[in-house]
Amino acid sequence: MAPGSFDSKSRDSTSTETFPDVPNVHLPSPGASPATNSTPPVASEPNLPTNRSQVHYAMNVDTDVGHQSAPHISPASPNLLRRRTTRSNTFRTLEEFEDYERLPGWKPGAEPGIDPSKPDGGQDTVPDLHAECQITVVDFSQDDLQVHEFDNTQLIDFIKKPQPSWVKCRWINVNGLSWDVIQALGNYKDLHRLAIEDIMNNRNRTKADWYANHAFIILTCQKLVRLVEDDSSSSSSSSEDEDDEDDRRSIKSRALSKNPIAKMKRWVSGKKRPRKPSSAMLEKGMKTTLTPSHSFAHEPTRHSEVFNPNTLCTLQRYHAAPNAARTDYMEKNSALGSRGLAVVAEQVAMFITSDNTVIAFFEQSADDVEKPILARLGSPTTILRQSCDASMVAQAIIDAIIDMAIPVTACYSDVVGDLELDVLTHPSIRHTKNLYIIISEINKMYSFVNPIQALINTLRDHKTKLTKQEDVTRALQNPLGGVIISPLTYTYLGDVYDHCVLITENLNQIKESANHMIDLIFNTIATYQNESMKQLTIVTIIFLPMTFLTGYFGQNFTTFPPIEGDVMYFWKIAIPVAVITIVALMREMIRDWFVRTYQRKHILGIRKKRQYAKVKRNRRGSSNRGKKRPSKAL
């Protein structure tokens, strides 16, 4: 390459910036001494090129910015310009991401996804997600059904076996998240690495992703839970006695709560009213181990104890901000805490593969969804069993998740109804705090339910173009045909969509009612204050002249004969002055009162005349019907 020319690659990399021209400057190498350099280090200013559209570098100038230090240039000429190789830092980048990590070991710019074909998932550290999962595998056809229950190791051995030829559809339901199970199923069905990452990260949005051989679905499951007394270990007679004793204690406690003297004694002694610790343990955020006499109202299957109350995530903690103090406060003052109830939320991930298989991952609630679907699959006459369609199984799972949210909406509606009665009868500022917490929880529920409508529409948009049931059945058994959303699934997804719309409309109605009640509370309190000020103003106006006269007569006069006389002299002056003052200051109010009274009597008179005329017409009509009644034939 000739001196003064430059490479095209350098032109492309610097074409977006404009730099002044640099002359051919001969610089010593890092190892050479300045004495051996025979070329002058600086070119004269008049020899600078006039074309500033390009940057020319001499071949003996090292422009590579690496680990070596920049060459030393003699400051003989202040007009010598060169490209800046480094940028000074104006701020320090945060390198500790522990409080903001999505996954352990995650850093900005990391490789997206988790590769199930590698033991470490292609990450810097091996995923430490492990749990004893409860896994149910359902193989079925129109004529046969088999249900298998496995743990982690048994599932890995099971999926290595070939699928029987009679199986038309397979449903793998996983309760619990564990890396070994996710890795095995990912290799079994060649699941995409981005979907694997979304399974292990529980802060995803509701969505549906389509890959080459499978569809990936994520949504949020919400349900009600309650802490109950576990009296299964005791006999029936002792449990009945304990129930009677609890009833007597509750009646006595209610009686004491209504007695003001008992309240005063309890307040002076510092004793609080006894409450069952299980009724508010979850709402207070206590992650303690449950005693044998307490448990959640949840019925796990007989296979394994996957249901762990300590790992439950309440509505306030699910997708919560890093502010733990705010989360704890909102959880302790939850709208359902007074009823011993709570809403738990968890992420549900599903795969619909091209070989007519459904894989569902739950954190805790697989039993609640699995039980009704297994009951439907157990009957050979149900639509779910006869279709042998993986998309129908996915529709059944989504439908069950939506149905579990309906009682949550009904419970919040009941809470808001009770609070509405309190606001209408005795509004208080403390009600606004409860209403704000309700609105916060409703907004969060709405943010989880409303995107499911878009998810359902996405699934319906991918409906197959096949119309005949025979062609659809044949396509479901063809692994090369891609994911099939059958016309039957399209129809029944419409029913799930209706349930979503119903829930969102109810949530919006509850939210609007809560907002209106907050406005009503402030308006009512402001009206009460205005009425109080009005009454104080009236009293002040009435007693203002008498106060003036009292002060006048109370002065120290040397000679004032009327003050030594009868007290009637004072009232002869005070009453006329008071009447004149009241009429003068309250004339508009008095006039409005007379006008309202007259209008009210006039309206009542019109209503009485209308009611009297209506009664008179009814009597006349009944008498006419009696006269026209035909007589019986002899």
Secondary structure, DSSP 8 states (H G I E B T S, - for coil): --TT---HHHHHHHTTS------------TTS-GGG--S-SS--GGGS-S--SS----TTS----SSS------TT-TT----------SS------TTT-SSTT--TT---S--TTSTTTTSSS--------EEEEEEE-SS-EEEEEE-HHHHHHHTTS---TT--EEEEEEES--HHHHHHHHHHHT--HHHHHHHH-S---SEEEE-SSEEEEEEEEEEEEEEEE--TTS-HHHHHHHHHHHHHHHHHHHHHHH-HHHHHHHHHHT------GGGSTTTTT------TTEEES----SS-----GGG--BTTTTT--S-HHHHHHHHHT-TTGGGTEEEEEEEEEEEEETTSEEEEEESS-HHHHHHHHHHHHTSTTSHHHHH--HHHHHHHHHHHHHHHHHHHHHHHHHHHHHHHHHHHHS--HHHHHHHHHHHHHHHHHHHHHHHHHHHHHHHHHTB-S--SHHHHHHHHT-GGG---B-HHHHHHHHHHHHHHHHHHHHHHHHHHHHHHHHHHHHHHHHHHHHHHHHHHHHHHHHHHHHHHHHHHHTS--SS-GGGGS-THHHHHHHHHHHHHHHHHHSHHHHHHHHHHHHHHHHHHHHHHHHHHHHHHHHHHHHHHHHHSS-----
